[in-house]
Amino acid sequence: MTFRKFTNHRQYDVHLKFDRKTLKFGKCPNTCEFIDFHLDNPRVWDLYLQFATDMVHHGHKKLSSEMLINRVRWETMLDTTDKQFKINNNHKPYYARLLLSLPKFKNTKFLEVRQSCADDLSYSECEILISPYV
C-alpha cells in the first residue's frame, strides 16, 4: 500500500506495510489471537466504533467495553471467523485500547481500563491496527 506525503511542495511515496508476523512478534498468545481476529474481522471494529460514537452522541459519559461488545454480538447478524464464539471475551480489553487510541477518546474517561494482557499492545500498535496500512 502506498501512502503519499506532501511536504514542502514535494511528494514522497512511502510504502508502509505491517504484516501479522511483525505485529505479533514477542506478544503473548492472547494478543496474537486478537491480532488475527481483528485483522480477519474488520466489521467487528467498525461496529464497536459506531456504537461507541453513537453512545457519545446520545450523551453517555462512561461505558464499558463489555457493553459495546455485547451490542455487536446481540444487535447484529455478524459472522466472524472464530469457530467457538462470535467474539471471544478475551478481546474486550483489546478493543477498549483500540478505541482509546483514537484522538476523540484518548484523554477521556469514556472507558476505564484495568491491567490486562492487552497492555501488551502499545498505543502506537493500536493506531497501526486501526489504520488502513495493515
Secondary structure, DSSP 8 states (H G I E B T S, - for coil): -EEEEEETTEEEEEE----HHHHHTT--HHHHHHHHHHHH-HHHHHHHHHHHHHHHHTT-----HHHHHHHHHHSS----S-SS-SS-GGGHHHHHHHHHTSHHHHTS-SS---S-GGGGS-HHHHHHHTSTT-
